Amino acid sequence: EWVRKTYRSIIEAHKGEPDFTIVKYRQGVEDVIGSTPLRDMTVPGTGLPDRINHDKANVFISGPVVVELVHMTDIGVSAFRLERVRQEHEHMILLDRITQTSQASQEVHWLRPKLEKYPRKRLKLFLTDGFVELQAVELEKLPFELGVTPMGCKVR
C-alpha cells in the first residue's frame, strides 16, 4: 500500500511537467525510499525472522532481505582514537559555521587542517528491518565509512 501511495504522489507532484521522464520518476522513487524509515513502509514479519536474536536459535535468512543501517562502529580500532577523530570533525564543523558568518572565511581557509578519516579495521553494524534489530560484524570489507555512510541507508 505504501508503494502505491508513493508512486501516485510522485506522479501527481510532477503532473503536466514536460520534462518529467521515467528517469526522473525512478530518481524520485529512490529518493523517497532512501529517506523513509523501513518501519513506515514495511509490514511486520516480512523482513528478518523474529527469533534471529535468540541465543539458542538457529535461524537462516532466506532470499534477499532489505535492512536499514541504524548505527555502526569500528570494533577493531580503539574507542579513544575514534572519539578523537569525531571531536576533530565536530571542531571543523563549528569552525565552518563561525567562518560562514565572517568575511575572514576566505582569508583563513588555508589555515584549516585536513580532516583525518576515521580509522578503519572491522565494522560492527546495527541493522533493522523496521521492527527487528540485528547486530552484525563484517567478515569482508564493506563499502561503508564512518562519518560518510548515512545512517538510514538501505542495504540488501
PEVENJO-V568982 format. One record per residue. N is the residue number from 1. NEAR is the number of other ideal C-beta (glycine too) atoms within 8 Angstrom. Layout:
{{N;NEAR} {N;NEAR}}
//
This chain:
{{1;4} {2;8} {3;7} {4;7} {5;8} {6;12} {7;9} {8;8} {9;8} {10;12} {11;9} {12;7} {13;7} {14;11} {15;6} {16;4} {17;6} {18;4} {19;5} {20;7} {21;6} {22;5} {23;6} {24;10} {25;12} {26;8} {27;8} {28;11} {29;11} {30;8} {31;8} {32;10} {33;10} {34;9} {35;6} {36;8} {37;8} {38;14} {39;8} {40;8} {41;11} {42;12} {43;4} {44;6} {45;6} {46;6} {47;12} {48;12} {49;7} {50;6} {51;7} {52;11} {53;6} {54;7} {55;3} {56;3} {57;7} {58;3} {59;8} {60;4} {61;8} {62;3} {63;4} {64;4} {65;9} {66;10} {67;13} {68;14} {69;16} {70;9} {71;7} {72;12} {73;8} {74;14} {75;9} {76;5} {77;11} {78;5} {79;6} {80;6} {81;9} {82;14} {83;8} {84;8} {85;13} {86;10} {87;8} {88;11} {89;10} {90;8} {91;8} {92;11} {93;8} {94;8} {95;9} {96;8} {97;8} {98;8} {99;11} {100;7} {101;5} {102;7} {103;4} {104;7} {105;9} {106;6} {107;5} {108;9} {109;8} {110;4} {111;4} {112;8} {113;5} {114;4} {115;7} {116;6} {117;8} {118;12} {119;9} {120;10} {121;7} {122;8} {123;13} {124;11} {125;13} {126;11} {127;13} {128;14} {129;14} {130;12} {131;10} {132;11} {133;8} {134;11} {135;8} {136;7} {137;9} {138;9} {139;3} {140;4} {141;5} {142;7} {143;5} {144;10} {145;9} {146;12} {147;8} {148;5} {149;10} {150;5} {151;8} {152;10} {153;9} {154;11} {155;8} {156;5}}
//
